[in-house]
Amino acid sequence: MANTILKLTTFLLLLSLATLHDSQFASATDVDDQNQHETNEEVEEDYVLDTPITHLGPRSRFLATVIKKGRQCNVETNNICNGVRANKGRDLLYCCKKHCRNVLSDKNNCKVCGNKCKQGERCCDGVCTNVLSNASHCGKCNKKCSSGDSCGSGVCGYA
């Protein structure tokens, strides 16, 4: 009987430690996800096309107006994102390395497929931009500093 109680107590202790570890890991993951969400220029999961595509196969017109972010493509046989505008003109999709990429904000495919921005740069409207010191893109694309404020380390008015 004492052996059974000892086993049960050990099991419950291990279970509670595992639950505590998972909740702490989830909290850290949530913070990382939130930070990534705040810093990622492309937070949308779908590209809503400005003009519907008619060659996606036997699908409804509604489905032909949406392309999932990172959807597979092939430049020669399945080029569904060859210069396609999406999200009210904010995005321009091209097939880069077999995936649809927004060349206006993808730092690995900035303006053209394969054009990688350097460390500390973001792809802002198809141009690799140093967001650490640019007053028009301070910390992220299109974040303008107030008149007279400079941008330092990605923060407006940093002294």
Backbone as ProteinMPNN parsed JSONL, in Angstrom:
{"seq_chain_A": "MANTILKLTTFLLLLSLATLHDSQFASATDVDDQNQHETNEEVEEDYVLDTPITHLGPRSRFLATVIKKGRQCNVETNNICNGVRANKGRDLLYCCKKHCRNVLSDKNNCKVCGNKCKQGERCCDGVCTNVLSNASHCGKCNKKCSSGDSCGSGVCGYA", "coords_chain_A": {"N_chain_A": [[0.823, -1.203, 0.0], [1.919, 1.282, 0.835], [3.882, 1.505, -1.068], [2.363, 1.898, -3.399], [1.177, 4.367, -2.852], [3.459, 5.963, -2.764], [4.342, 5.759, -5.427], [2.144, 6.947, -6.719], [2.235, 9.537, -5.636], [4.726, 10.402, -6.607], [4.203, 10.335, -9.362], [2.158, 12.318, -9.567], [3.611, 14.549, -8.725], [5.562, 14.759, -10.765], [3.862, 15.204, -12.931], [2.7, 17.689, -12.23], [5.006, 19.306, -12.251], [5.702, 19.125, -14.965], [3.494, 20.379, -16.111], [3.766, 22.955, -15.047], [6.223, 23.701, -16.21], [5.501, 23.672, -18.964], [3.604, 25.753, -18.995], [5.197, 27.965, -18.362], [6.93, 27.903, -20.535], [5.087, 28.372, -22.571], [4.335, 30.986, -21.959], [6.724, 32.393, -22.455], [6.959, 31.829, -25.164], [4.656, 33.096, -26.11], [5.355, 35.78, -25.646], [7.553, 36.006, -27.368], [6.231, 35.496, -29.808], [4.51, 37.701, -29.834], [6.355, 39.822, -29.96], [7.54, 39.208, -32.42], [5.318, 39.523, -34.024], [4.899, 42.254, -33.746], [7.175, 43.279, -34.967], [7.224, 42.214, -37.5], [6.674, 42.947, -40.833], [4.926, 41.773, -42.603], [2.23, 40.654, -41.536], [-0.103, 39.47, -42.225], [-1.856, 36.486, -43.113], [-2.916, 35.787, -45.507], [-2.898, 36.769, -48.948], [-4.871, 39.086, -50.375], [-6.013, 39.326, -53.471], [-5.856, 42.007, -55.819], [-6.926, 41.848, -58.344], [-8.876, 39.222, -59.468], [-7.627, 35.894, -60.03], [-7.908, 33.815, -62.796], [-6.932, 31.349, -63.553], [-6.573, 29.328, -61.59], [-7.63, 26.834, -61.516], [-10.389, 24.489, -61.015], [-12.035, 26.2, -59.072], [-13.967, 28.255, -56.819], [-14.903, 31.692, -57.53], [-14.423, 33.275, -55.303], [-12.357, 31.909, -53.875], [-10.343, 32.169, -55.724], [-9.453, 34.703, -55.401], [-7.739, 34.906, -53.325], [-4.516, 34.257, -52.088], [-2.587, 32.126, -50.222], [-0.103, 33.047, -47.839], [3.215, 32.384, -48.704], [2.575, 30.372, -50.471], [3.07, 27.561, -52.596], [4.676, 27.66, -55.758], [5.577, 27.575, -59.231], [7.793, 28.794, -61.505], [7.687, 28.088, -64.206], [5.555, 26.193, -64.622], [3.39, 26.605, -62.815], [2.825, 29.387, -62.258], [1.426, 31.287, -60.324], [1.741, 33.684, -59.089], [2.907, 35.888, -60.537], [3.976, 38.872, -60.644], [1.661, 39.85, -59.435], [-0.628, 42.034, -57.984], [-1.631, 42.727, -54.618], [-3.672, 43.047, -51.615], [-4.8, 45.689, -51.744], [-2.92, 47.035, -53.361], [-0.663, 47.23, -51.749], [1.033, 45.055, -51.71], [3.219, 43.135, -53.812], [3.401, 40.349, -55.615], [5.651, 37.726, -56.405], [7.004, 34.724, -57.811], [9.347, 33.257, -55.994], [11.965, 31.118, -55.593], [10.194, 28.897, -55.627], [8.036, 29.71, -54.042], [5.397, 32.002, -53.277], [6.195, 35.343, -52.897], [6.239, 38.561, -51.343], [7.62, 41.102, -52.881], [7.889, 43.705, -52.117], [8.222, 43.911, -49.408], [9.669, 41.765, -48.401], [12.564, 40.831, -46.863], [14.417, 39.058, -47.855], [13.951, 38.914, -50.512], [13.965, 41.482, -51.873], [12.551, 43.81, -53.873], [13.408, 42.336, -56.153], [13.57, 38.803, -56.768], [15.727, 37.045, -54.612], [17.329, 39.199, -53.841], [18.863, 40.162, -51.079], [18.473, 41.966, -48.079], [20.769, 43.793, -45.985], [22.12, 43.22, -42.632], [20.244, 44.833, -40.131], [18.721, 46.189, -41.912], [15.584, 46.688, -43.569], [13.127, 45.675, -45.951], [11.618, 48.14, -47.501], [9.005, 49.141, -49.29], [10.164, 47.894, -51.529], [12.833, 48.642, -51.39], [15.948, 48.234, -49.876], [16.372, 49.336, -46.673], [17.976, 51.138, -44.109], [16.764, 50.802, -41.09], [17.576, 51.574, -38.646], [18.605, 54.107, -38.537], [17.19, 55.81, -40.197], [15.116, 58.495, -40.564], [12.658, 58.502, -41.831], [11.873, 55.9, -41.862], [11.952, 54.692, -39.21], [12.957, 52.262, -37.145], [10.975, 50.6, -38.189], [9.351, 50.017, -41.35], [8.02, 52.923, -42.919], [7.593, 54.379, -40.559], [7.634, 57.435, -39.437], [9.695, 59.925, -37.994], [9.058, 62.698, -35.782], [9.134, 66.139, -36.843], [12.367, 67.457, -36.812], [13.275, 65.551, -35.019], [15.702, 63.02, -34.763], [16.637, 59.707, -35.904], [17.777, 57.076, -34.055], [19.28, 54.01, -33.431], [16.918, 52.826, -34.194], [14.931, 54.251, -32.915], [12.918, 57.066, -32.535], [14.131, 60.316, -31.815], [16.169, 59.437, -30.253], [18.868, 59.83, -28.099]], "CA_chain_A": [[0.0, 0.0, 0.0], [2.809, 2.434, 0.911], [4.562, 1.559, -2.365], [1.404, 2.471, -4.347], [1.036, 5.786, -2.513], [4.706, 6.599, -3.174], [4.306, 5.844, -6.887], [1.115, 7.922, -7.084], [2.747, 10.853, -5.262], [5.781, 10.716, -7.569], [3.542, 10.618, -10.643], [1.488, 13.618, -9.477], [4.647, 15.568, -8.65], [6.109, 14.9, -12.112], [2.822, 15.798, -13.766], [2.574, 19.118, -11.91], [6.217, 19.972, -12.742], [5.594, 19.21, -16.424], [2.478, 21.399, -16.402], [4.368, 24.247, -14.716], [7.238, 23.968, -17.247], [4.795, 23.994, -20.207], [2.974, 27.079, -18.912], [6.26, 28.961, -18.446], [7.391, 27.892, -21.922], [4.046, 29.017, -23.378], [4.411, 32.427, -21.719], [7.88, 32.902, -23.19], [6.628, 31.736, -26.58], [3.681, 34.148, -26.399], [6.08, 37.046, -25.712], [8.31, 35.975, -28.62], [5.283, 35.648, -30.907], [4.026, 39.078, -29.837], [7.437, 40.659, -30.469], [7.68, 38.952, -33.849], [4.139, 40.117, -34.661], [5.075, 43.703, -33.786], [8.266, 43.669, -35.844], [7.075, 41.638, -38.834], [5.895, 43.816, -41.707], [3.902, 40.968, -43.275], [1.546, 39.904, -40.502], [-1.279, 38.829, -42.772], [-1.636, 35.123, -43.558], [-3.405, 35.669, -46.871], [-2.811, 37.914, -49.846], [-6.136, 39.299, -51.073], [-5.609, 39.846, -54.774], [-6.599, 43.157, -56.326], [-7.63, 41.338, -59.526], [-8.976, 37.758, -59.331], [-6.912, 35.034, -60.967], [-8.864, 32.878, -63.397], [-6.309, 30.08, -63.914], [-6.25, 28.508, -60.431], [-8.29, 25.538, -61.622], [-11.83, 24.468, -60.747], [-12.372, 26.75, -57.753], [-14.93, 29.351, -56.89], [-14.316, 33.007, -57.743], [-13.953, 33.761, -54.004], [-11.069, 31.311, -53.571], [-9.355, 32.633, -56.691], [-9.033, 36.056, -55.056], [-6.883, 34.83, -52.155], [-3.364, 33.371, -52.146], [-1.994, 31.973, -48.897], [1.273, 33.496, -47.717], [4.168, 31.302, -48.89], [2.025, 29.306, -51.314], [4.026, 27.021, -53.555], [4.494, 28.036, -57.147], [6.659, 27.176, -60.124], [7.891, 29.852, -62.511], [7.365, 27.581, -65.534], [4.31, 25.435, -64.763], [2.309, 27.039, -61.93], [3.224, 30.722, -61.829], [0.204, 31.98, -59.907], [2.049, 34.981, -58.479], [3.867, 36.563, -61.4], [3.68, 40.299, -60.707], [0.274, 40.037, -59.029], [-0.851, 43.002, -56.904], [-2.531, 42.234, -53.579], [-3.93, 43.885, -50.444], [-5.038, 47.072, -52.183], [-1.713, 47.603, -53.932], [0.463, 47.254, -50.813], [1.907, 43.91, -51.939], [3.497, 42.744, -55.185], [3.814, 38.96, -55.471], [6.42, 37.027, -57.43], [7.393, 33.364, -57.457], [10.771, 33.226, -55.662], [12.354, 29.807, -55.063], [9.012, 28.035, -55.548], [7.038, 30.22, -53.099], [4.946, 33.367, -53.539], [6.796, 36.301, -51.973], [5.942, 39.966, -51.546], [8.928, 41.733, -53.123], [7.903, 45.067, -51.572], [8.545, 43.901, -47.981], [10.42, 40.559, -48.019], [13.972, 41.218, -46.785], [15.224, 38.103, -48.608], [13.59, 39.091, -51.92], [13.58, 42.883, -51.897], [12.347, 44.333, -55.227], [13.538, 41.196, -57.061], [13.869, 37.549, -56.085], [17.125, 36.803, -54.263], [18.014, 40.401, -53.364], [18.77, 40.146, -49.623], [18.868, 43.181, -47.366], [21.839, 43.586, -45.011], [21.757, 43.261, -41.225], [19.758, 46.145, -39.719], [17.898, 46.762, -42.975], [14.292, 46.097, -43.91], [12.686, 45.973, -47.305], [10.531, 49.12, -47.427], [8.517, 49.458, -50.635], [11.082, 47.364, -52.524], [14.167, 49.224, -51.236], [16.599, 47.887, -48.615], [16.472, 50.588, -45.94], [18.516, 51.045, -42.765], [15.712, 51.29, -40.193], [18.183, 51.98, -37.382], [18.982, 55.525, -38.545], [16.43, 56.54, -41.209], [14.009, 59.201, -39.909], [11.396, 58.196, -42.518], [11.596, 54.483, -41.593], [12.673, 54.534, -37.949], [12.58, 51.042, -36.437], [10.218, 49.79, -39.133], [9.0, 50.744, -42.571], [7.013, 53.99, -42.915], [7.426, 55.029, -39.263], [8.33, 58.709, -39.566], [9.962, 60.676, -36.772], [8.547, 64.069, -35.774], [10.049, 67.121, -37.427], [13.467, 67.812, -35.933], [13.769, 64.362, -34.314], [16.504, 62.085, -35.552], [16.407, 58.296, -35.602], [18.985, 56.399, -33.582], [19.007, 52.64, -32.974], [15.529, 52.505, -34.521], [14.034, 54.976, -32.0], [12.866, 58.507, -32.83], [14.56, 61.181, -30.736], [17.174, 58.75, -29.434], [20.053, 60.697, -27.897]], "C_chain_A": [[0.862, 1.262, 0.0], [3.54, 2.622, -0.418], [3.662, 2.208, -3.416], [1.242, 3.967, -4.107], [2.281, 6.551, -2.961], [4.751, 6.781, -4.693], [3.318, 6.91, -7.349], [1.591, 9.345, -6.777], [3.831, 11.306, -6.247], [5.189, 11.089, -8.921], [2.889, 11.994, -10.635], [2.502, 14.759, -9.418], [5.25, 15.825, -10.035], [5.112, 15.561, -13.056], [2.684, 17.294, -13.492], [3.811, 19.893, -12.363], [6.172, 20.135, -14.257], [4.598, 20.293, -16.826], [3.034, 22.796, -16.143], [5.392, 24.643, -15.779], [6.565, 24.368, -18.551], [4.175, 25.378, -20.152], [4.024, 28.183, -18.964], [6.791, 29.053, -19.858], [6.379, 28.594, -22.81], [4.086, 30.528, -23.189], [5.568, 33.039, -22.486], [7.615, 32.883, -24.68], [5.645, 32.821, -26.972], [4.37, 35.503, -26.529], [6.873, 37.107, -27.005], [7.392, 36.177, -29.808], [4.774, 37.077, -31.0], [5.094, 40.014, -30.383], [7.619, 40.47, -31.955], [6.521, 39.594, -34.595], [4.318, 41.624, -34.794], [6.146, 44.117, -34.781], [8.114, 43.154, -37.259], [6.171, 42.522, -39.68], [4.748, 43.059, -42.38], [3.187, 40.111, -42.248], [0.338, 39.159, -41.036], [-0.931, 37.444, -43.291], [-2.065, 34.928, -45.008], [-3.103, 36.947, -47.64], [-4.148, 38.0, -50.566], [-5.794, 40.012, -52.372], [-6.484, 41.018, -55.199], [-7.431, 42.77, -57.544], [-7.681, 39.82, -59.422], [-8.195, 37.023, -60.421], [-7.891, 33.995, -61.5], [-8.251, 31.517, -63.666], [-5.876, 29.236, -62.713], [-6.927, 27.14, -60.477], [-9.761, 25.64, -61.267], [-12.167, 24.917, -59.337], [-13.37, 27.873, -57.926], [-14.196, 30.669, -57.089], [-13.754, 33.573, -56.436], [-12.568, 33.205, -53.685], [-9.976, 31.794, -54.517], [-8.89, 34.056, -56.403], [-8.077, 36.074, -53.867], [-5.741, 33.847, -52.426], [-2.775, 33.323, -50.747], [-0.536, 32.43, -48.922], [2.204, 32.292, -47.83], [3.672, 30.164, -49.763], [3.062, 28.853, -52.341], [3.65, 27.436, -54.968], [5.675, 27.492, -57.941], [6.671, 28.177, -61.266], [7.429, 29.363, -63.881], [5.982, 26.946, -65.642], [3.14, 25.954, -63.935], [2.624, 28.423, -61.377], [2.0, 31.569, -61.494], [0.477, 33.373, -59.365], [3.145, 35.698, -59.268], [3.485, 38.029, -61.549], [2.248, 40.631, -60.339], [0.213, 41.021, -57.863], [-1.864, 42.448, -55.913], [-2.662, 43.26, -52.465], [-3.958, 45.376, -50.781], [-3.757, 47.768, -52.635], [-0.511, 47.631, -53.016], [1.48, 46.155, -51.088], [2.048, 43.638, -53.428], [4.123, 41.351, -55.128], [4.568, 38.45, -56.685], [6.775, 35.647, -56.899], [8.906, 33.33, -57.257], [11.087, 31.895, -54.983], [11.135, 28.95, -54.729], [7.992, 28.442, -54.487], [6.665, 31.647, -53.478], [5.506, 34.295, -52.466], [6.408, 37.717, -52.353], [7.266, 40.717, -51.675], [8.986, 43.186, -52.638], [8.266, 45.083, -50.085], [9.334, 42.677, -47.521], [11.914, 40.873, -48.027], [14.906, 40.238, -47.486], [14.974, 38.187, -50.11], [13.106, 40.518, -52.124], [13.671, 43.44, -53.321], [12.431, 43.24, -56.28], [13.886, 39.959, -56.242], [15.372, 37.413, -55.84], [17.895, 38.006, -53.779], [17.817, 40.506, -51.849], [19.242, 41.468, -49.04], [19.924, 42.826, -46.323], [21.268, 43.602, -43.59], [21.346, 44.68, -40.834], [18.906, 46.832, -40.764], [16.596, 45.989, -43.109], [13.977, 46.463, -45.346], [11.452, 46.869, -47.208], [10.167, 49.549, -48.844], [9.512, 49.045, -51.715], [12.482, 47.939, -52.464], [14.727, 48.795, -49.88], [16.933, 49.188, -47.882], [17.016, 50.335, -44.541], [17.497, 51.661, -41.806], [16.264, 51.699, -38.833], [18.484, 53.472, -37.346], [18.194, 56.364, -39.549], [15.19, 57.178, -40.566], [12.663, 58.954, -40.587], [10.946, 56.756, -42.299], [12.331, 54.103, -40.312], [12.162, 53.319, -37.173], [11.785, 50.079, -37.29], [9.831, 50.659, -40.32], [7.876, 51.746, -42.324], [6.707, 54.573, -41.536], [8.283, 56.288, -39.279], [8.516, 59.36, -38.19], [9.368, 62.076, -36.902], [9.599, 64.996, -36.343], [11.115, 67.513, -36.403], [14.035, 66.633, -35.145], [14.597, 63.509, -35.265], [16.177, 60.66, -35.109], [17.742, 57.68, -35.206], [18.615, 55.066, -32.99], [17.543, 52.259, -33.171], [14.517, 53.198, -33.638], [14.092, 56.458, -32.345], [13.295, 59.309, -31.591], [15.583, 60.539, -29.814], [18.419, 59.612, -29.327], [21.259, 59.889, -27.529]], "O_chain_A": [[0.583, 2.205, -0.74], [3.788, 3.75, -0.845], [4.142, 2.987, -4.24], [1.178, 4.746, -5.058], [2.173, 7.663, -3.479], [5.153, 7.836, -5.183], [3.613, 7.685, -8.258], [1.372, 10.256, -7.575], [3.845, 12.462, -6.67], [5.627, 12.052, -9.55], [3.044, 12.758, -11.588], [2.273, 15.82, -9.998], [5.427, 16.977, -10.432], [5.491, 16.386, -13.887], [2.563, 18.083, -14.429], [3.683, 21.03, -12.816], [6.566, 21.179, -14.777], [4.836, 21.037, -17.777], [2.8, 23.715, -16.927], [5.425, 25.798, -16.203], [7.01, 25.317, -19.196], [4.207, 26.109, -21.142], [3.775, 29.237, -19.549], [7.076, 30.148, -20.343], [6.764, 29.338, -23.712], [3.893, 31.276, -24.148], [5.414, 34.093, -23.103], [7.998, 33.812, -25.392], [5.771, 33.411, -28.045], [4.025, 36.292, -27.409], [6.878, 38.138, -27.677], [7.717, 36.936, -30.721], [4.619, 37.615, -32.096], [4.79, 40.904, -31.178], [7.828, 41.438, -32.685], [6.711, 40.15, -35.677], [3.947, 42.214, -35.809], [6.049, 45.187, -35.382], [8.822, 43.621, -38.151], [5.039, 42.813, -39.295], [3.713, 43.649, -42.69], [3.517, 38.934, -42.106], [-0.196, 38.29, -40.347], [0.15, 37.236, -43.843], [-1.612, 33.99, -45.664], [-3.058, 38.042, -47.08], [-4.518, 37.079, -51.294], [-5.342, 41.157, -52.367], [-7.694, 41.023, -54.97], [-8.52, 43.306, -57.751], [-6.636, 39.183, -59.3], [-8.115, 37.467, -61.567], [-8.619, 33.369, -60.729], [-8.99, 30.586, -63.986], [-4.897, 28.496, -62.813], [-6.79, 26.365, -59.531], [-10.321, 26.735, -61.221], [-12.545, 24.1, -58.498], [-13.588, 28.373, -59.029], [-12.993, 30.752, -56.843], [-12.736, 34.265, -56.445], [-11.689, 33.957, -53.263], [-8.803, 31.823, -54.143], [-8.013, 34.565, -57.102], [-7.647, 37.146, -53.441], [-5.966, 32.746, -52.928], [-2.495, 34.363, -50.151], [0.172, 32.223, -49.908], [2.012, 31.292, -47.137], [4.286, 29.097, -49.793], [3.825, 29.657, -52.877], [2.475, 27.547, -55.319], [6.651, 27.008, -57.369], [5.65, 28.379, -61.923], [6.841, 30.132, -64.642], [5.299, 27.135, -66.649], [1.99, 25.757, -64.327], [2.683, 28.608, -60.162], [1.593, 32.441, -62.261], [-0.452, 34.163, -59.197], [4.182, 36.066, -58.715], [2.755, 38.393, -62.471], [1.676, 41.585, -60.866], [0.924, 40.859, -56.871], [-2.829, 41.788, -56.298], [-1.883, 44.209, -52.374], [-3.249, 46.191, -50.191], [-3.535, 48.94, -52.331], [0.573, 48.019, -53.451], [2.653, 46.294, -50.743], [1.125, 43.876, -54.207], [5.246, 41.192, -54.649], [4.188, 38.698, -57.829], [6.838, 35.432, -55.689], [9.664, 33.37, -58.226], [10.541, 31.585, -53.924], [11.07, 28.348, -53.657], [7.173, 27.623, -54.07], [7.509, 32.413, -53.943], [5.317, 34.061, -51.272], [6.264, 38.04, -53.532], [7.954, 40.94, -50.678], [10.033, 43.826, -52.741], [8.586, 46.142, -49.545], [9.64, 42.572, -46.333], [12.476, 41.153, -49.086], [16.078, 40.554, -47.693], [15.712, 37.59, -50.894], [11.957, 40.735, -52.509], [14.758, 43.524, -53.892], [11.62, 43.21, -57.206], [14.436, 40.067, -55.146], [16.184, 37.637, -56.738], [19.033, 37.852, -53.337], [16.744, 40.889, -51.384], [20.267, 42.017, -49.446], [19.969, 41.696, -45.837], [20.107, 43.945, -43.372], [22.043, 45.635, -41.178], [18.416, 47.939, -40.536], [16.521, 44.799, -42.803], [14.499, 47.439, -45.883], [10.365, 46.399, -46.87], [10.938, 50.239, -49.511], [9.687, 49.756, -52.705], [13.257, 47.746, -53.4], [14.07, 48.967, -48.854], [17.673, 50.03, -48.391], [16.565, 49.415, -43.859], [17.378, 52.883, -41.715], [15.507, 52.125, -37.96], [18.608, 54.054, -36.268], [18.512, 57.539, -39.731], [14.313, 56.466, -40.077], [11.622, 59.179, -39.969], [9.782, 56.424, -42.521], [13.24, 53.274, -40.342], [11.067, 53.349, -36.612], [11.907, 48.865, -37.132], [9.971, 51.881, -40.287], [6.91, 51.458, -41.617], [5.664, 55.2, -41.358], [9.506, 56.219, -39.152], [7.619, 59.345, -37.348], [9.198, 62.58, -38.013], [10.792, 64.692, -36.332], [10.796, 67.858, -35.265], [15.161, 66.708, -34.652], [14.23, 63.308, -36.423], [15.53, 60.44, -34.085], [18.718, 57.763, -35.951], [17.731, 54.987, -32.137], [16.994, 51.464, -32.409], [13.357, 52.789, -33.599], [15.172, 57.04, -32.437], [12.875, 59.016, -30.472], [15.836, 61.039, -28.718], [18.96, 60.07, -30.334], [22.337, 60.447, -27.324]]}, "name": "protein", "num_of_chains": 1, "seq": "MANTILKLTTFLLLLSLATLHDSQFASATDVDDQNQHETNEEVEEDYVLDTPITHLGPRSRFLATVIKKGRQCNVETNNICNGVRANKGRDLLYCCKKHCRNVLSDKNNCKVCGNKCKQGERCCDGVCTNVLSNASHCGKCNKKCSSGDSCGSGVCGYA"}
